[in-house]
């Protein structure tokens, strides 16, 4: 927090009630670097001026199994979940709450959402989005905040698979 760095190099189980957080203040960004697989039953948070950075430590695929409904992964205003691995695989049936923050890749990376609900408002940019899985649970991207917009500015085609749902509810706007 507040200009600190957390570097996770080994597989982590984040139990219910546990929190892994990157949170800073204007001019003082905090980074949580994730270089291994995460089993998340608690919360992963990229709060204001915080960045959760999923990066490559020799892996081309990093998985986050997110089992916490609604707020398993939180990306708040001015917060960022970025990834630099070839594929970030989101397993589980948890929630990714975006409240004015950004999910981003570096253009060629794939965000493979297999079972999570990504909801809220903000920006998903510069990545390949695979939403859903023929053998998995429903994967949803939902712009669900009244008067707000969730923008999918991927720079690539979006692959909405068999169990994928792209929707706008509660007077929110999904801009693709």
C-alpha positions as CSV (number, residue, x, y, z in Angstrom):
1,X,0.0,0.0,0.0
2,X,1.0,3.6,-0.6
3,X,4.0,3.2,-2.9
4,X,4.7,-0.4,-1.8
5,X,5.3,-3.5,-3.8
6,X,4.0,-7.0,-3.1
7,X,5.5,-9.8,-5.3
8,X,3.8,-13.2,-5.3
9,X,6.0,-15.8,-6.8
10,X,4.4,-19.0,-5.5
11,X,0.9,-20.4,-5.7
12,X,-1.3,-18.7,-3.1
13,X,-4.6,-19.8,-1.5
14,X,-6.4,-16.7,-0.4
15,X,-8.9,-17.9,2.2
16,X,-12.3,-16.5,2.9
17,X,-11.8,-13.2,4.7
18,X,-8.3,-12.9,3.3
19,X,-7.3,-9.8,1.2
20,X,-4.5,-9.2,-1.3
21,X,-4.5,-5.5,-2.0
22,X,-2.7,-2.9,-4.1
23,X,-3.8,0.6,-3.0
24,X,-2.0,4.0,-3.4
25,X,-2.7,7.7,-3.5
26,X,-2.3,10.2,-6.3
27,X,1.4,10.3,-7.2
28,X,2.2,7.2,-5.2
29,X,1.1,4.0,-7.0
30,X,1.2,0.7,-5.2
31,X,1.7,-2.6,-7.2
32,X,0.9,-6.2,-6.4
33,X,2.7,-8.5,-8.8
34,X,1.2,-11.9,-9.3
35,X,3.6,-14.4,-10.9
36,X,1.8,-17.6,-9.9
37,X,-1.6,-19.2,-9.7
38,X,-4.1,-17.9,-7.2
39,X,-7.0,-19.8,-5.5
40,X,-9.2,-16.9,-4.3
41,X,-11.9,-17.5,-1.7
42,X,-11.3,-14.0,-0.3
43,X,-10.6,-10.7,-2.2
44,X,-8.1,-9.4,-4.6
45,X,-8.2,-5.6,-4.8
46,X,-6.8,-3.0,-7.0
47,X,-7.9,0.1,-5.2
48,X,-7.3,3.8,-6.2
49,X,-3.8,4.1,-7.7
50,X,-3.2,0.4,-7.1
51,X,-2.2,-2.1,-9.8
52,X,-2.5,-5.8,-9.7
53,X,0.0,-6.9,-12.3
54,X,-0.2,-10.6,-13.5
55,X,3.2,-11.0,-15.1
56,X,5.3,-13.8,-16.6
57,X,7.8,-15.7,-14.6
58,X,8.3,-18.3,-17.3
59,X,4.6,-19.2,-17.4
60,X,2.5,-18.5,-20.5
61,X,-0.7,-19.2,-18.5
62,X,-1.6,-17.9,-15.1
63,X,-4.9,-19.0,-13.5
64,X,-7.0,-17.2,-10.9
65,X,-9.7,-19.5,-9.5
66,X,-12.1,-17.0,-8.1
67,X,-14.8,-18.4,-5.9
68,X,-16.0,-15.3,-4.1
69,X,-19.3,-14.0,-5.5
70,X,-19.7,-10.4,-6.5
71,X,-16.4,-9.0,-5.0
72,X,-13.8,-11.7,-5.4
73,X,-11.7,-9.3,-7.5
74,X,-12.3,-5.6,-7.1
75,X,-10.9,-3.0,-9.5
76,X,-11.9,0.4,-8.1
77,X,-11.7,3.9,-9.6
78,X,-8.1,4.6,-10.7
79,X,-7.2,1.0,-10.0
80,X,-5.9,-1.4,-12.6
81,X,-5.8,-5.2,-13.2
82,X,-3.2,-5.7,-15.9
83,X,-1.6,-8.8,-17.2
84,X,1.5,-9.5,-19.3
85,X,1.2,-13.3,-19.6
86,X,-0.1,-14.8,-22.8
87,X,-3.3,-16.0,-21.1
88,X,-4.9,-15.0,-17.8
89,X,-7.5,-17.7,-17.1
90,X,-10.3,-16.8,-14.7
91,X,-11.9,-20.0,-13.4
92,X,-14.5,-20.4,-10.7
93,X,-17.9,-18.8,-10.3
94,X,-16.9,-15.6,-8.6
95,X,-17.3,-11.9,-9.3
96,X,-15.1,-9.3,-10.7
97,X,-16.4,-5.9,-9.7
98,X,-15.2,-2.9,-11.8
99,X,-16.0,0.5,-10.2
100,X,-14.4,2.9,-12.6
101,X,-11.1,0.9,-12.9
102,X,-9.4,-0.7,-15.8
103,X,-8.6,-4.3,-16.9
104,X,-5.9,-4.3,-19.5
105,X,-3.5,-6.4,-21.5
106,X,-0.7,-5.5,-23.9
107,X,-2.7,-6.3,-27.1
108,X,-1.9,-9.9,-27.8
109,X,-2.8,-11.3,-24.4
110,X,-6.0,-13.3,-23.8
111,X,-8.3,-12.8,-20.9
112,X,-10.2,-16.1,-20.8
113,X,-13.3,-15.7,-18.5
114,X,-14.6,-19.2,-17.7
115,X,-17.4,-18.8,-15.2
116,X,-16.9,-15.4,-13.5
117,X,-19.2,-12.4,-13.7
118,X,-17.4,-9.3,-14.7
119,X,-19.7,-6.4,-13.7
120,X,-19.8,-2.7,-13.2
121,X,-18.4,0.3,-15.1
122,X,-15.0,1.2,-16.4
123,X,-12.7,0.0,-19.2
124,X,-11.5,-3.4,-20.5
125,X,-8.8,-2.6,-23.0
126,X,-6.0,-3.9,-25.2
127,X,-6.6,-7.6,-25.0
128,X,-8.3,-10.6,-26.5
129,X,-11.5,-11.5,-24.6
130,X,-12.7,-15.1,-24.6
131,X,-16.0,-15.1,-22.6
132,X,-17.5,-18.4,-21.7
133,X,-16.5,-22.0,-22.1
134,X,-18.3,-24.9,-23.8
135,X,-17.7,-27.1,-20.7
136,X,-17.9,-24.6,-18.0
137,X,-20.2,-22.3,-16.0
138,X,-21.8,-19.2,-17.5
139,X,-19.4,-16.4,-17.9
140,X,-20.9,-12.9,-17.9
141,X,-19.8,-9.4,-18.7
142,X,-22.5,-7.1,-17.4
143,X,-22.6,-3.3,-17.4
144,X,-24.9,-3.1,-14.4
145,X,-24.5,0.4,-12.9
146,X,-27.3,2.9,-13.7
147,X,-26.1,5.8,-15.8
148,X,-22.5,4.4,-16.2
149,X,-20.7,2.7,-19.1
150,X,-18.5,-0.4,-19.3
151,X,-16.4,-0.1,-22.4
152,X,-14.8,-3.1,-24.2
153,X,-12.1,-1.4,-26.2
154,X,-10.1,-4.6,-26.8
155,X,-8.5,-3.8,-30.1
156,X,-9.3,-7.4,-31.1
157,X,-12.3,-9.5,-31.9
158,X,-14.3,-10.6,-28.9
159,X,-15.1,-14.4,-28.7
160,X,-18.3,-14.9,-26.8
161,X,-18.4,-18.6,-26.4
162,X,-21.3,-21.1,-25.8
163,X,-21.8,-20.1,-22.1
164,X,-20.8,-16.4,-22.6
165,X,-23.2,-13.6,-21.8
166,X,-22.6,-10.0,-22.8
167,X,-25.3,-7.7,-21.3
168,X,-26.3,-4.3,-20.0
169,X,-28.7,-4.3,-17.0
170,X,-30.1,-1.8,-14.5
171,X,-29.8,1.1,-17.0
172,X,-26.1,0.6,-17.5
173,X,-24.4,0.8,-20.9
174,X,-22.2,-1.8,-22.5
175,X,-20.1,-0.1,-25.2
176,X,-18.4,-2.6,-27.6
